[in-house]
């Protein structure tokens, strides 16, 4: 059962890091090879909004599954 919580924490950390990078316009995310396509497809401002939404989605997934798993245990 502990592996579920580890995965949820990882989703939360990745979501928080992505959201923080989008909010504070960190170059390590937007100049990386993996984000190059999104930044080229949109512009930097719109890709910040996109990655901010992805970060919020990851955090929401972590919270949802945390409560969903706790409800199934009871």
C-alpha positions as CSV (number, residue, x, y, z in Angstrom):
1,X,0.0,0.0,0.0
2,X,2.9,2.3,0.6
3,X,3.8,2.4,-3.1
4,X,0.6,4.3,-3.8
5,X,1.6,7.1,-1.4
6,X,5.1,7.3,-2.9
7,X,3.6,7.7,-6.4
8,X,1.2,10.4,-5.1
9,X,4.1,12.3,-3.5
10,X,6.0,12.1,-6.8
11,X,3.0,13.5,-8.7
12,X,2.8,16.3,-6.1
13,X,6.5,17.2,-6.3
14,X,6.6,17.2,-10.1
15,X,3.4,19.2,-10.3
16,X,4.7,21.8,-7.8
17,X,8.0,22.0,-9.6
18,X,6.3,22.5,-12.9
19,X,3.9,25.1,-11.5
20,X,6.7,27.0,-9.9
21,X,8.8,26.9,-13.1
22,X,5.8,28.3,-15.0
23,X,5.0,31.0,-12.4
24,X,8.6,32.2,-12.0
25,X,9.6,31.7,-15.7
26,X,12.6,29.5,-15.0
27,X,14.9,28.9,-18.0
28,X,15.7,25.3,-17.0
29,X,12.3,24.3,-18.0
30,X,11.6,26.4,-21.1
31,X,15.1,26.0,-22.6
32,X,15.2,22.3,-22.1
33,X,15.2,19.9,-25.1
34,X,11.9,18.3,-24.0
35,X,10.0,21.7,-23.8
36,X,11.5,23.0,-27.1
37,X,8.6,21.8,-29.2
38,X,5.9,23.4,-27.0
39,X,7.8,26.7,-26.8
40,X,8.3,26.7,-30.5
41,X,4.6,25.7,-31.2
42,X,3.3,28.4,-28.8
43,X,5.2,31.3,-27.7
44,X,7.0,31.5,-24.3
45,X,4.1,33.2,-22.5
46,X,1.5,30.7,-23.7
47,X,3.8,27.8,-23.0
48,X,4.1,29.1,-19.4
49,X,0.3,29.0,-19.1
50,X,0.3,25.4,-20.6
51,X,2.9,24.2,-18.1
52,X,1.2,25.9,-15.3
53,X,-2.0,24.0,-16.1
54,X,0.0,20.8,-16.3
55,X,1.4,21.4,-12.9
56,X,-2.0,22.1,-11.4
57,X,-3.3,19.0,-13.1
58,X,-0.6,16.8,-11.6
59,X,-1.2,18.3,-8.1
60,X,-4.9,17.7,-8.5
61,X,-4.3,14.1,-9.6
62,X,-2.1,13.5,-6.5
63,X,-4.8,15.0,-4.2
64,X,-7.7,13.1,-5.9
65,X,-5.9,9.7,-5.6
66,X,-4.9,10.4,-2.0
67,X,-8.5,10.8,-1.0
68,X,-9.7,8.0,-3.3
69,X,-7.3,5.5,-1.9
70,X,-8.0,6.5,1.7
71,X,-11.8,6.0,1.0
72,X,-11.2,2.5,-0.3
73,X,-9.2,1.5,2.7
74,X,-12.0,2.3,5.2
